[in-house]
């Protein structure tokens, strides 16, 4: 083991290290082996697929000491990458079991002289990171210079070709094989003794010092002494190195084990059926069976939550409650349907239902016992097939990778047991040592009646000791693969080893997947030139591959839509498309016990087909073929700002469907999908260790989750190219029942809209940055969501109590539960919310709204719908009602009194100038309108179940108006619910005017509780606008204050806030406002310079402040193209926008929409345009400083020089990124190709 005093660091090389690598190549005092390239090395990272390691001194980061390259194939140009194993067996007499998975090639190494230990440290680093690799191979080419490979030969054994003479060996290739056993430090495992107490307690103190304070300094020795002569089955094992790793330190770690497992307790508290209930069951041996009463969970399928067929099915089951005896009015039947169907969608039992179940456990009986013995439960405890890991700890100086060897030693201590069980407290953050350990374990879910607070994890012996093999598919393996597909869907926390019986009917999804699989396999077998390839993964040591059990299979094809997807997703530039082959994972199934070996498996299959990257597409709508390792791949983040794609056509063939539709095309740029990538680089878990609990799922919360999950991503994509980045966050979100399920539901279909692209149910005026969280990524895998309603906050104990009795411990609490619309609960006079009262805050609200409106139209001829409020989103609701079957004569729009005041802050959700025009459009539809009419009170029915009438007061006469009401839709702005207000008040959280008081760090009066969103008020009052701001920017600022992202952050807001929606008559409105960076001494927005164009139905208004900065953009058009790209132009100077103000005043701009879609705007939307601006700013500053020193230089000459230099920078920018643009911009060198 390397001494901890070694002052070197070994890291993975990235593009930012290219300059330092070139300096190392050009240095004179170096030595190397392998093919050395000549700088410059621009294509170094694209030449071949390899893992590249750098070594540098911790004190001098700018100087490299060594650089190395490893790959799963030798660097022999004339040898196909996937044939090297045959080359070895044919040319060399190797007596080692070398396979594609257990070996790696050391192709190149360069090091500065005078560093004797670096080479060994590099070899150790590879063995530490690659647990499956047992052999490092070095190919020594023929006629290489004498002594070049002497250093590496000292660590391994050299093999020469068969039948060669000693005199010929210099002119022949050779292979150097380095064995893991000969390099790795020797570690011994033994039982702990009482005299080891001090060393053990010191190790434990590094992670859990509380144990010493609780049990004293000698609790380990006392336990070991008390254990002697007792029936205690605990084993405390310590690991020791043969050599000291520090002064008088040889200990590596400890394991506290026990084979006393209470199977009955675990089986009644956890779902262990698919793990055999941890009981030993040997075929051919006498067995006994016990039956236990347990609670099981039945979770409703995500496929049928809100569809019309599901609503009709519920209506039939609730028919007795809805259709009561005797004739009844259609209105009463309708309202009972509202109560017993749609209001049930907000309750827990609709999504998750617990029921009594009978659990049967079969296990081996001891010899001489019969299966009906009354002592069966006693024998159950003796039939345990697992052991318990009570404590695991590594020495602070030992690498976490030694967890693998320690876990192997645990199974060796219990050779007759197949499972290792460990319990992790739910209220304590896991240590780095535990996180590394749990990589090898599978989580097990609790039962509803679980009385165990800890989380349970189980590891299987085959995860560590199973020998995996990857081979190309053979015809006789079809039935085995079909059986694997036909088995029930396997999650990581479950395991099913029983084949489905012939009588079990497969679900529609499985049948469709089987049909697609049959089509692909037929194409592979019948068409030699097909693009599809299939591989099988088996585990075992049989000589014949097909004799080993099948544990997985993989189907690949070329990935041909990289350029298209890079328009909408954050992906690196495609610089070497001709040599950089990319593959697509069509289907991937793998047994849960082996899913942690994702990296070597994917590297091996990519080697066969010469792929450099592998991608997988999971579609939001339609069928997505299974991929069990989807979340072992790096998620690709959607672009944070939407670009204008101009006339770029993104149509690409959809090939992973059945024969009938395989030739169809789809617009991949507009489709809702989630993309995952594995770049075959080492996996790195990216994230922060901070534990966080969030209340609410507002737009700011969704933006916050996206921000912290992709905190590792950047514009230069350095981590994307360097690692297979896997997000890792410790976040728990408390959310209302059904809110999360509806946000990610993809089966709901509006019967009036051709697709959900513009349907109000799906869009909901959501910012595209937030909408992509639901439609182009799925945060449910990385974030724990707890459905429930907050009951109280115990600030002293840091506990959240939910109404269902659940308690959550928090270290930091963030309140993101702001709403958008609604009334205070006092308007309902102490009764539950009326069933015909609608508030559209979440997608669940809009889905219920849709179903209620549809049922009202179908069951009633005459009805009264009242829409109340003042908001641009309200007009989209009116458009939704009119276009979804409601007659305009049955709709009444009541607008409260809106005072005419100066607009101090920009708010994109209202527009006083457009409002009179929109009201005329509403009136033209035939909708009744009441202006300056304020809500007064509800008049409820006799049973207080629904609203019969609504009373309003006209301003300023205070005349009362009473309107009949069958459906009341509320768009009154209200950011804080009454229930949450009560909870916060009881917890002592400071509030003002029904808003949460926070400081400049977004912390409340409790430093462990933060808040963000619409319902905060910042004290002391800052001199910048913080309300009506971008959810993305507020999320970034709160994440920065919580130390969850590391970016340069300022307190002021600078990003535009967007509103998008549909107005009556099908007009699309998009409005952007720029928050004010200063408030004191600034004029209201009404005094800004306003420019307006209207042409061919396109209306656009732009406002400029006194500094000629665009502070508002409003676009109204009937064109279907979404105008999200206009965000790039809000907040920019008019001169940067091609002299926007001067051209408008000169009459050269007749339509701003057309103006902002001209080719020059593509430059402003490029990802690296800010880099160009920074470069220009530095240039101008340097020239200005130089000019001040030279007083004789004329100002006109300076401006000319500045303009010339700026033009040169722009030309260089276009030249560098020319392939990224849709338009073909001309460069000076292009004029030479024309004959003018």
GUBANU-570513 format. One record per residue (C-alpha): x, y, z. Coordinates in steps of 0.1 Angstrom, whole numbers, plus 2048, in hexadecimal, padded with zeros to 3 digits. Each point is the difference from the previous one (the first is absolute). Layout:
residues N
XYZ
...
This chain:
residues 1236
800800800
80D8237F8
80C81281E
7E981C80A
81F816801
8047FE7DA
7F98247F5
7F07F67DF
7DD8007F3
7F27E97E4
7E180D7EE
7EE7FA7DF
80C8167E3
7E88187EF
8018197E4
80B81C817
8207EC807
80A8007DB
81981C803
8127F081D
8017DF7EE
8118117E2
819810817
8087DD80F
8047F27DD
81881B7F6
8157FE820
8237F27FD
8047EF821
7E57E57FA
7FF7DB7F7
7E37ED7F1
7F47DF7F1
7E67FD7E4
7F98147E1
807824808
7EE81B7EB
80F8217F7
7F082080D
7E88117FA
7E87E680E
7DE80F7F6
7F37DD7F7
80F7EE81E
7DF7F9810
7EF7F67E0
8197E77F1
7F57E2814
7EA7F681D
81680081F
802809824
81A81B806
811806821
81581E80B
81980281C
80B82180F
80E80D820
7E680E818
81581F805
8058077DB
7E07FA7ED
80D8107E1
81C7E77FB
7F87DC7F6
8167E480C
7F17E47EA
7E57F87E7
7F27DD7F7
7E67F07EA
7ED7E0807
7E77EF7E8
7EE7DF7FD
8137F97DF
8248037F6
80D81D7EB
8077EB7E1
7F28117E1
7FF7E17EA
7ED7EC81A
7DA804804
7F880A824
7E97E3807
8187E67F3
81D805818
7F57E2816
8037E97E2
82280F7F7
80D7F9823
7F47DC800
80D7FA7DD
823810803
8097FC825
8007E3818
7EC81081C
7F47EA81D
7EB81B80F
7D98037FF
8018227EE
7DE80D7F4
7F38217F3
7F3809822
81D7F7817
81C8117ED
80B8227F4
81D80D7EA
81A81880B
8078117DF
81481F808
81381081C
81681E803
81180C81F
81A81880C
8217F280B
8077FB825
7DD7F4809
8067DB808
7DE7F9811
7E88107E7
7FD7E27E9
7F67E981D
7E881980D
7F08027DD
7FC7DA800
7F1801823
7E781B7F5
7F37EB7E4
7FC7E1816
7EE81681A
7E780E7E7
7FA7E07EC
7F67E5818
7FA7E67E4
8228067F0
8197E580B
81A8057E4
81081F7F1
80F7F87DE
81C8137EF
8077F97DB
8258047F8
8058067DB
81C7F07EC
8218127FC
7F881981B
81E81380F
8147EE81A
7F4807824
7E08117F7
7EA7E6811
8187F681B
7EE81481B
7DE7F07F9
80F7DD7FB
80C801824
7DB7FE80C
7F57E37EA
8097E27EB
8098027DC
7F17E87E6
80F7FB7DD
7F07F07E2
7FD7DB7FD
81D7EC7F0
81781E800
8257FF807
81281581A
8158107E4
7E080B7EE
7EE80E81E
80E8237FA
7EE8027DE
7DF7F180D
7E4810814
7FC7F6824
7E580381A
80780B824
7E57F3819
7FD811822
7EC7ED819
7EB81181B
80C7E881A
82480B7FA
7FA825803
7E5806819
80B803825
7FA7E1815
7E3804818
7F87E781C
7DE7FB811
7FE7F2824
7E97FF81E
80381F816
8107FC823
7FA81581F
8228107FC
7F580E7DE
7E7816812
8138217FD
8067FC7DA
7DC7F67FA
7F181D814
8178187EE
7F37F47DF
7DC80380B
80582380E
80980D7DD
7DC7F97F5
7EB7FC820
81081081F
7DF7FE812
8067DB808
81E807816
7ED81B813
7E37E9805
8127DF809
82280B80D
8237FB7F4
8017DA802
7DF7F57F3
80F7EA7E5
8177EE819
7E27FC818
7EB7F17E5
81B7E77F5
8067F6824
7DB7FB807
7FD7EC7E0
8187E580C
7ED7E180C
7DE80F7F6
7E87F67E3
8068217EF
8067FA7DB
8108227F8
8218027EE
81681E800
8197FE7E5
81D8187FA
8148057E0
825806802
81B8087E6
8217ED802
8128217FE
7F9820814
7EC81A7EE
80B81A819
814801820
7F57E2815
7E07FD7EB
7F97DF7EF
7DA7FE804
7EB8037E1
7DD7FC80E
7E77EC814
7E17EC7FA
7E77F881B
7EC7E27F3
7E57E980E
7ED7E27F2
7E3807818
7E580C7E8
7DC80180A
7F07F67E0
7DD80380D
80582480B
81180A7DF
7E67EE7EA
7E3811812
8108227FE
8107FF7DD
7F77F27DE
8187E37FE
7EC7E87EA
8168047E2
81F7FA815
7F27DE80C
7F8811822
8257FA808
7F87DC808
8137E27F4
7ED7EB7E7
8137E27F2
7EF7EB7E5
7FC7DC809
801806826
7E37FE818
7EF822804
7E9811818
7E881D7F9
7F481C818
7E58197F9
80282380D
7E681C800
80F81F7EF
7F68207F0
8088037DB
7FE81E7E8
7EE8017E0
80B81E7EB
7EB80B7E3
8117FE7DF
80D8217F2
7F17F77DF
7DC80580B
7FD81C819
7EC81B7EE
7F47F17E0
7DB8027F6
7FE7DA801
80D800824
7E781B80A
7E37EC7F1
80C7E0812
7FF813821
7DE80D7F8
7F37DD7FC
80F7F5821
7F181E812
7DF7FE7EE
7EC7F9820
80C82080F
7FC8157E1
7DF7F47F3
7EA7FF81F
7DD7F0800
7E48147F0
80081B7E6
81A81B807
80B8207EF
81D7FD7E9
81281B814
7FF7EC820
80C7E17EE
81C8147F1
80B80E821
8007DE811
8167F57E3
81881D807
8027F5825
8047DB7FC
8177FF7E1
81481F7FA
80580C823
80D7DD807
81E8087E9
80D81681C
8017E381A
81B7E7808
7EC7E07FC
7FA8087DB
8257FC7F8
80B7E881B
7EA7E7813
80B7EA81C
7EE7DF805
8037E1817
8147E57F0
80B7DD809
8267FB7FD
80C7DC7FB
8257F9808
80F7DE7F6
8217F580F
8157E1807
7F97EA81D
81B7F1816
8047DA7FC
7E67EC813
7E681B802
7DE7FF7EE
7F081D7ED
7E2803817
815804820
7F381A819
82480D803
80180C7DC
80682480A
81F7F6814
80D7ED7E2
7FA81E7EA
81A814814
8197E47FA
7F97FF7DB
80D8237FA
8148047E0
80F822809
81581181A
7FE82380F
81A81B7FC
7FC81581F
81C8187FB
81A8067E5
81C819802
8208077ED
81E81280E
8018247F6
8217FB7EE
7F27E37EB
7F08047DE
7DB7FA7FD
8067E67E5
80B7E881B
7DB7FC807
7FE7E67E4
81B7EB810
7F1803822
7DE7F57F3
8107E27F0
80F7F7821
7DE803811
7F27E57E9
81F7EB805
7F9801826
7DD7F27F9
8067E87E3
7DE7EF804
7EC8217FD
7F78117DF
7F382180D
80F81D814
7E7816812
80782380E
7E9819810
8068267FB
7EF819817
7E98177ED
80781F815
8268007FB
81280A7E1
8157E47F1
826804802
8167FC7E1
80A7DE80D
7DB7F5802
7F880F7DD
81C7EB7F1
7F47E1812
7DC8057F5
80A7FF7DC
8017DA803
7DE7FE812
7DC8007F4
7E7815813
7E27EE80E
7DF813804
7EC802820
7DE7F1805
7E481980A
7FF7F2823
826801805
80B806824
8248027F6
80D8237FB
8217F67EF
8047FB7DA
8097DC7F6
81A7F77E5
8097DD7F4
81F7F47EC
8037DF7EF
81F7EA7FE
7FF7FE7DA
8048267FD
8247FC80C
80A7DD7F5
7EC7FB7E0
8147FE7E0
7EF8137E5
8037F97DB
7F48147E2
7FC7F07DE
7EE8067E0
7DD7F27FE
7FA7DD7F3
7E07F27F1
7FA7E681C
7FE81C81A
7E080F7F3
7E97ED819
81580A81E
7FF8257F6
7DA7FE7FA
7FC7F1823
81481D80F
7EB8197EE
7E07EF80A
809800825
7F181C815
8118227FE
81E7FE817
80A81E814
821803813
7EF7F9821
7EF7DF7F5
80A7DF7F2
7EB7E67EF
80E7DE7F8
7DF7EE7F8
7F77FD7DC
7DD80B7F7
7E87E37FB
7F07FA7DF
7DE80A80E
80C82380A
7F58197E6
81A8197F7
7F7825801
7FE8157E0
821811805
8137DE804
7EE7F27E1
80A81E7EC
8247FE80C
8017DB7F7
7F38087DD
81A81A7FA
81B7E980D
7F57E57E8
8018187E3
82480B809
80C7DD806
7F17F57DE
81381D7F0
8207F7811
7FE7DB7F5
7F38067DD
81281F7F5
8267FF803
8048257F9
7E780B81B
80A81C818
7F37EE81E
8167EB817
7F77EB81E
8157F481D
7F97E881C
80F803823
8057E0814
80F7F8822
8137E0807
8217ED7FA
7F47E67E8
8167FB7E1
7E28047E9
7F1822801
7DC7F57FC
8037E881E
80281E818
7E081080D
7F381E7EB
80081F816
7FB81B7E5
7FF80A7DB
80781F7EC
7F580C7DE
81381C7EE
7FD8147E0
8118207F2
7F6821810
7F88167E2
7EE81E80F
81C810814
7FF8207EC
7DB803803
7FF7FB826
81D817805
7E981D7F5
7EA7FA81F
8177EF819
82180A80F
8197EA7ED
8248067F5
80780C7DD
8037E37E6
8238077F4
80A7DD7F4
7E07F17F4
8117EA7E6
8167ED819
7EC805820
7E67E57FC
7E2801818
7E97E480A
7DD7FF80D
7F47E881A
7E07F27F2
7F97E881D
8147F681F
7F57E881B
8187F681C
7FB7ED820
80081881E
81D7EE811
81780A7E3
7F48237F8
81D810812
8177F27E5
7F08167E6
8218117F5
8147E17F7
7E27F07EE
7F981F7EB
8258047F8
8027DC7F4
7E18027E9
80C8227F2
8227EF7F8
7EE7E67EA
7EF81B7EB
81A81B802
7EA819812
80E81D813
7E080A812
7DF7EF808
7DF812802
7DD7F680B
7E08127F9
7E27FE817
7E18107F0
7E6814814
7E47F37EA
7FD7DE7EF
8157E1806
82380180E
8127DF800
80E7F4821
82380A80D
8077F4823
820815802
7F08207F4
80A812820
8237F27FF
8058167E2
8068257FF
7E08157FC
80281A7E4
7F282180B
7E98147E9
80C8227F5
7FA81981B
7F581A7E6
7EC7F77E1
8108097DF
7F080A7E0
8067E37E8
7F68157E2
7F97E87E3
8147E380E
7ED7DF7FA
8047E781D
7ED7E47F0
8107DF808
7F47DC7FC
7F27EF81E
80E7DD7FD
7F97EF821
7DB7F97F9
7ED7E47F0
8017F97DB
7E08127F9
80E82280A
8257FC7FD
8018157E1
7EE81E810
812820808
7FF81681E
80C823808
81A7F781A
806825809
7DC80480B
7FB7DE80F
7FF7FC826
81C7E8809
81B7F8819
8237F97F3
81B7ED813
8247FC7F6
81D7EA80A
82180D7F2
8127E180C
814815818
8047FA826
7E0806813
80081D818
7E3807818
7FB8267FE
7EE81281B
80180F823
7FF7EE821
7E8818810
7DF7F180C
7E28157F7
7DA7FE805
7E98147EA
7DB807806
7EC8067E0
8047FB7DB
7FC8237F1
81280C7E0
81D80D815
8037DD811
8027EF7DE
81A8197F4
8137FA820
8007DB7FC
80D8037DC
81B81980B
80F7E981B
7FD7E07EC
81380F7E3
817816814
81D7EE7F1
7F780A7DC
80F81E7F0
8018117DE
8227F27F7
7F37DC808
8217F8811
7F07E6818
7EA7F27E5
81F7F77EC
8157F581D
7E97EA815
7E17EC7FE
7EF818818
7E57F3816
7ED819816
7FF7F9825
7EC816818
7F17FA822
7DE8127FC
7DE7F880D
7E18127F3
7DE801812
7E68037E5
7DA7FC7FF
7F07E07F5
7FD7FE7DB
81481F7F8
8207EE7F7
7EE7E37ED
7EC8197EB
8208147F8
8107E27F0
7E17EF7F2
8027FA7DB
7E07EC7F9
7E781C804
7F180A7DF
7EA81D7F9
7E37F67E9
7FE8227F1
8258077F8
8137EC7E5
81E800818
80A80E821
8198197F2
7E881E804
7E67F2817
7FC814821
8007E0814
8247F87F5
80E8237FC
7F281381D
81481F7F9
81F7EF80D
82280E7FA
8137EA7E7
81D7FB818
7E77F2819
7EC7ED7E7
81E7ED7F4
8047F2824
7DF7ED7FA
8027F97DB
8257FB7F8
80E7F3821
7F37EC81D
80C80B822
7EE7E5813
81E7E97FE
818818812
7E7811818
7EB7EF81B
7DB80C7FE
7EA7FB81E
7DB8057F9
7EE81181C
7F5820810
815814819
7F0800823
81B811815
82580A802
8137F8820
81D8187FD
8127F4820
8017DC7F5
8028087DB
7E27EA7F8
7E48047E7
7E07EF809
7E77F67E5
7DB7FB804
8037DB7FA
8187FC81E
8207FF7ED
81E81480E
81D80D7ED
82180C80E
81181D7EF
822811801
7F581C7E9
7DC8077F7
7F58137E1
7DC80D7FB
7F67FF7DC
7DA7FC804
7F58217F1
7E07FE7EC
7F48177E4
7DA803804
7E57FC819
7EE80E81F
8067FD825
7EE7E3810
7EA818814
7EC8057E0
7F37DD804
7F2808823
8117E3811
7F47E57E8
8147EC7E7
80880E7DE
7E17FF7EB
8017E67E5
7F88187E4
81C81880A
81E7FF7E8
82380E806
81A7F77E5
822800813
80D7DE7F4
7FB7E87E3
7EA7EB817
7E981D804
7FE8057DA
7F97DB7FA
7E4800819
7F38207F1
8007F07DE
7EC7E280C
7E7815813
7FA8177E2
7FC7E27E9
7E77EF817
7EC821804
7FD8047DB
7F57DC7FB
7E680081C
7F1823801
7F28167E4
800820814
81B808819
81281F80D
825802802
81081E812
8248097FA
80D819819
822813801
8188167EE
81D7ED7EF
80B7F77DD
7FD7DB809
7DB807805
7FB8087DB
8107DE7F7
7E67F0817
7E48127ED
80F7F47DF
8027DD80E
7DB80080A
7F480D7DF
8157E77EC
7F87E3816
7DA7FE7FC
7F381D815
7E88187F0
80B824806
7DD80A80C
8047EA81E
82181080A
803820816
821812805
80181681F
81E817802
808810821
807825803
8238077F3
80D82280C
8118157E5
82380680F
8238047F3
8117DF7F8
81E800817
80B7DC7FB
7FF7EC7E1
7E77E3802
7FC7EA7E1
7E07F080E
7EA81F7FC
7FF81B7E5
7EA81E805
80680D7DD
7F57E07EF
7E37F9817
7E68167EF
8087EF7DE
7FE7DE80F
7DF809811
7F18097DE
80B7DE7F3
7EF7EF81D
7E08147FA
8017F77DB
7FE7DC80B
7DF806811
80D7FD824
7EF81681A
818818811
7FD813821
81C81A805
80B80F821
7EB7E7813
8107F281F
7F87DE810
7EB803820
7F67DD80C
7F57DD7F7
7DC7F5805
8037DA807
7E77E57FC
7ED7F281E
8197E4806
81D8197FA
80E7E97E6
7FF8177E2
7FC8257F6
7DD8097F5
8058257FB
81B81A802
7FC82380D
81481C7F1
803826807
8038197E4
81B81B805
7FC81C809
7D97FF804
8027E1817
7E27F27EE
7FB7DB808
7FE7E77E3
7F67DC806
8087E77E5
7F67DB7FE
81E7EA7FF
8067DC7F5
8258037FD
81681C810
8238047F2
816816815
81E8137F3
80381881D
825803808
8087EF821
8247F3808
7FB7F0822
7E67E680A
7EE804821
80B7DE80C
8258087FB
7FC82280F
7F27F0820
81D7E7802
81A81B7FC
7F0817819
7FE7E481A
8257F87F9
80A824807
80B8087DC
7FF8267FC
7E680C7E6
7F38217F3
7E18067EB
7FC7DA7FB
8237FD7F3
81F7F080F
81B81880B
8237F67F4
822812801
8188057E3
80A7DB802
7DC7F57FD
8017F3824
7E2805818
804809824
80B7DC805
8227FD7EF
7F87DB7F7
7E08097ED
8018127DE
7E480B7E9
7FD80A7DC
7E58087E7
7E38187FD
7F8801825
82080F80E
80782480B
825809804
80981681E
812817801
7F180B7DF
81C7FC7E5
80581A7E5
7F87E87E4
7E17ED7F4
7FD7DD80D
7DB7FA7F9
7F37F57DE
8227F17F8
80B7E17EE
7FB7E0814
8217F37F2
81381E80D
7F07FF822
8077DB802
8258067F8
80381A81B
7F17EA81B
8157E37F5
81E816802
7F780B824
7FC7DB809
8237F97F2
7F17E87E6
80F8107E1
8218127FA
7FB81C7E8
806825800
7E080F80F
7F4824806
7E380A815
7EE8137E5
7EA7EF7E6
80A8037DC
7ED7E67EC
7DE8077EF
7E07F180E
7EA7F07E6
7DA7FB7FC
7F27EC7E4
7DC7F67F8
7E47FF7E8
7E781D7FD
7DC7FD7F3
7FD7FA7DB
8207EC800
81981C804
8217F6810
80E819819
82480180D
80C81B817
82280680F
80981981B
82280980D
802805826
80C82280C
82380080C
7FA820813
7E080D810
808821812
80081E7E9
7F27EC7E2
7E380A7EB
7E27E97FD
7FF7E97E2
7E48157F0
81A81C7F9
8167E87EC
8048037DA
7E67EA7EF
8027F37DD
7E37ED7EF
7FB7EE7DF
7E27EF7F2
8017ED7DF
7ED7E27F2
7F17F9822
821801812
80181981D
820808812
80881A81A
82480880D
80981781C
822810806
80C811820
814820801
8207EC7FA
7F17F07E0
7FD7DE811
7E37EB7F5
7EA7FB81F
7E17F17F0
7F67ED7E2
7DC7F77F8
7F67EB7E2
7DD7F57F6
7FD7EB7E0
7EC7E47F1
81E7F07F2
8067DD80F
825806806
809804825
813820807
8147F481E
82080B7EE
7F6825805
80E7FC823
8238057F1
7F88237F7
7F080C820
819812816
8178087E3
80B8237F4
7EE80D7E1
8218057EE
8097DB806
7DF7F77EF
80B80F7DF
7F882480A
7DC7F7808
7F482380A
8118127E3
7F37E87E6
7DC80280E
801826801
80D8007DC
7E27EB7F5
8157E27F6
7EE7E8818
7DC7F87F8
7FD7E0814
8167F981F
7F97DA7FD
80F7FF7DE
81C81680B
80A7E981D
8007E27E8
81A80E7E9
8207EC7FC
816818815
7EB7F681F
80F7DD7FF
82180E80B
7F180E820
7F07DE808
8207ED7FD
80B7EE820
822812800
7F48237F7
80680B824
8247F57FC
8028177E2
7F281D814
8197FA81C
81C7FF7E7
7F58217F0
7FC810822
8237F780A
80D80D7DE
7EF821803
80C805824
8247F87F7
7FE8187E2
7F181B815
81C7FD81A
81A8017E6
7F081F7F0
801813821
8257FC801
80480E7DD
7F0823800
80A8077DC
7E97E57F2
7E180E7F1
7DE7F480C
7F47F97DD
81E7EA7FA
7F97ED820
7DC7FA7F5
80B7F37DE
8197E9810
7E67F3818
7E77FA7E5
8197ED7EB
80B7EA81E
7DC7F9809
7F87F67DC
81E7E8800
7F37F0820
7DE7FB7F1
80F7F17E1
8157E8815
7E17F6813
7ED7F87E1
81D7ED7F1
8047EB820
7DC7F7804
7F58017DC
7F27DD800
7E980781D
7EC81A7EC
7E27F87EB
80781D7E9
8208017EB
81281F80A
81A80D7E8
82480580A
81C8147EF
8117E17F3
7E07F57EE
80481B7E6
81E7EF7F1
7EA7E27F4
7EA8167EA
80A80B7DD
7F28237FF
